[in-house]
Amino acid sequence: MSARPSVSVYSASSDSVVGTCPLPAVFTAPIRSDIVQFVHTNMAKNSRQAYAVNRLSGMNHSAHSWGTGRAVARIPRISGGGTSTSGAGAFGNMCRGGRMFAPTKIFRRWHRKINLHQKRFAVVSALAASSVPSLVMSRGHKIENVPEVPQVVEDSIQGYEKTKEAVAFLKAIAAIDDVNRVNDSREIRAGRGKMRNRRYVARRGPMLVMPNNQGTRAFRNIFGLDLANVSALNLLHLAPGGHVGRFVIWTKTAFEQLDKIFGTSAR
């Protein structure tokens, strides 16, 4: 399906076709999921925040070794008497209340450099994969009722000002099923992240790509729908988790700009 000469442009209010536009050359690029996974892994590391334990953690004891000759380990032991803690091992990573092995430092190499051509190739591969229905469905998106992939709609949606207009548009092109899938998947995160402002997790739904920021106010508050600018497409959004096949909805103008942004086989 990614090798078709043209793509249908659908109405914003129904599933009727209002025109066609040629398929951009970027959708005929080779799909290299291994490169996408590699670049995604390295890009995701560039948003990490440095962390480390306190340099004195586990070392706040008055302890010294008993030395040799007592048939016990030479680990430093807590001084004093009259309590069960007296004589207990201290400082070592094998001891209760001791420091960790190789305490973390903030001068770790957190970020990764990525070859520019490799990064561009990964974006192109992710775009090409978004035009293959089998890859989009295997990623979990519900597109059984979507008339065509890639999904291109007329530019009138950029004139929307109310969220109810945006929801009606998603229902008209049968993309609301994938948005509802995201809503149904929202659940409390397992692990400590729920205490660190990452309480909920959810799947990723469709992504709407526009040529500019006009009309985004109507769509931005719909949970499960992501917005993107065609001139600033990000691999982290095109292939979440490093998995190709994101369901992308294009406006006609944004779709026509892809040849200018990514080039063709002739230039």
VOKOLMI-781832 format. One record per residue (C-alpha): residue in one letter; chain; x, y, z. Coordinates in steps of 0.25 Angstrom, whole numbers. Layout:
N
A A X Y Z
...
This chain:
267
M A 0 0 0
S A 12 9 2
A A 16 9 -13
R A 3 15 -18
P A 4 27 -27
S A -7 35 -20
V A -14 36 -7
S A -29 40 -5
V A -32 53 3
Y A -44 51 12
S A -55 60 17
A A -54 65 31
S A -69 63 33
S A -71 49 26
D A -63 37 20
S A -65 43 6
V A -53 46 -3
V A -51 61 -7
G A -39 60 -15
T A -25 53 -16
C A -11 56 -15
P A 2 49 -19
L A 9 40 -10
P A 22 46 -4
A A 35 39 -7
V A 38 38 8
F A 27 27 9
T A 35 18 -1
A A 48 18 8
P A 53 5 13
I A 48 1 27
R A 59 -2 37
S A 53 -5 50
D A 67 -8 56
I A 72 6 53
V A 59 12 58
Q A 61 4 71
F A 76 9 73
V A 73 23 70
H A 61 24 79
T A 69 17 91
N A 79 28 90
M A 70 40 88
A A 62 35 100
K A 75 36 108
N A 76 51 105
S A 65 55 114
R A 70 48 126
Q A 72 56 139
A A 85 53 147
Y A 83 46 160
A A 92 41 171
V A 92 37 186
N A 97 45 197
R A 112 43 198
L A 111 41 213
S A 99 31 212
G A 102 18 220
M A 115 24 226
N A 109 31 238
H A 114 21 248
S A 124 21 259
A A 130 8 255
H A 144 2 255
S A 149 -12 251
W A 152 -22 263
G A 164 -26 255
T A 169 -41 254
G A 169 -51 265
R A 155 -52 269
A A 150 -61 258
V A 140 -51 252
A A 141 -43 239
R A 149 -31 239
I A 138 -22 235
P A 137 -9 243
R A 127 -11 255
I A 118 -1 262
S A 125 3 276
G A 118 3 289
G A 110 -7 297
G A 96 -9 304
T A 89 -10 290
S A 87 -21 280
T A 93 -11 270
S A 107 -12 277
G A 117 -20 269
A A 108 -20 257
G A 116 -18 243
A A 115 -5 237
F A 120 3 225
G A 120 -9 215
N A 110 -12 204
M A 107 -25 211
C A 103 -19 224
R A 90 -14 229
G A 90 1 228
G A 103 1 220
R A 106 9 207
M A 103 3 194
F A 114 -3 185
A A 119 8 175
P A 111 19 180
T A 104 27 168
K A 110 40 163
I A 105 51 156
F A 116 51 146
R A 112 39 139
R A 111 40 124
W A 96 42 123
H A 95 47 108
R A 98 40 95
K A 103 46 82
I A 95 41 70
N A 100 42 55
L A 92 52 48
H A 89 44 36
Q A 85 32 44
K A 75 40 52
R A 69 45 39
F A 69 31 33
A A 61 26 46
V A 51 37 44
V A 49 34 29
S A 47 19 33
A A 37 22 44
L A 29 31 34
A A 30 19 23
A A 25 9 34
S A 13 18 37
S A 7 16 23
V A 7 1 24
P A -6 -4 31
S A -1 -17 36
L A 10 -10 44
V A 0 0 49
M A -9 -11 54
S A 2 -19 59
R A 6 -8 68
G A -8 -8 74
H A -15 3 68
K A -30 1 65
I A -31 4 50
E A -41 -6 45
N A -51 4 41
V A -41 15 36
P A -44 16 21
E A -29 18 17
V A -15 18 22
P A -8 28 22
Q A -20 36 26
V A -21 50 19
V A -32 60 22
E A -35 73 17
D A -29 86 23
S A -43 91 29
I A -40 84 42
Q A -30 95 45
G A -42 105 46
Y A -48 97 58
E A -49 105 71
K A -57 95 80
T A -53 82 85
K A -67 76 81
E A -64 79 67
A A -50 72 68
V A -57 60 74
A A -68 60 63
F A -57 60 53
L A -50 48 59
K A -63 40 59
A A -65 43 44
I A -52 37 40
A A -53 26 50
A A -41 30 58
I A -49 31 71
D A -47 16 73
D A -32 17 75
V A -34 29 84
N A -44 21 93
R A -34 10 93
V A -24 19 100
N A -35 24 110
D A -38 10 114
S A -23 6 116
R A -21 17 126
E A -16 10 139
I A -8 13 151
R A 7 11 149
A A 14 -1 156
G A 26 3 164
R A 32 15 171
G A 29 24 159
K A 14 26 164
M A 21 34 175
R A 29 42 166
N A 19 50 158
R A 17 38 148
R A 5 32 154
Y A -2 27 142
V A 2 20 129
A A -6 18 116
R A -4 14 102
R A -1 23 90
G A -12 27 81
P A -13 34 67
M A -4 46 64
L A -10 58 56
V A 1 65 48
M A -2 80 44
P A 6 90 36
N A 6 100 47
N A 0 103 60
Q A -14 108 55
G A -25 100 60
T A -18 92 71
R A -26 98 82
A A -38 89 78
F A -30 77 79
R A -20 79 90
N A -29 74 101
I A -33 61 95
F A -27 50 104
G A -21 40 94
L A -18 49 83
D A -4 55 80
L A -1 67 72
A A 11 70 63
N A 17 80 54
V A 21 74 40
S A 34 83 40
A A 38 77 54
L A 34 62 54
N A 41 55 65
L A 45 40 65
L A 41 39 80
H A 26 42 75
L A 27 35 61
A A 32 22 68
P A 28 22 83
G A 36 11 90
G A 45 9 78
H A 33 2 71
V A 30 6 57
G A 15 7 52
R A 9 20 58
F A -5 23 53
V A -3 37 47
I A -14 46 42
W A -9 57 32
T A -15 70 28
K A -14 72 13
T A -4 83 13
A A 5 76 23
F A 5 64 15
E A 9 71 2
Q A 20 78 10
L A 27 64 12
D A 34 64 -1
K A 40 78 1
I A 45 74 15
F A 50 60 13
G A 53 61 -2
T A 50 51 -13
S A 58 41 -21
A A 61 52 -32
R A 67 62 -22
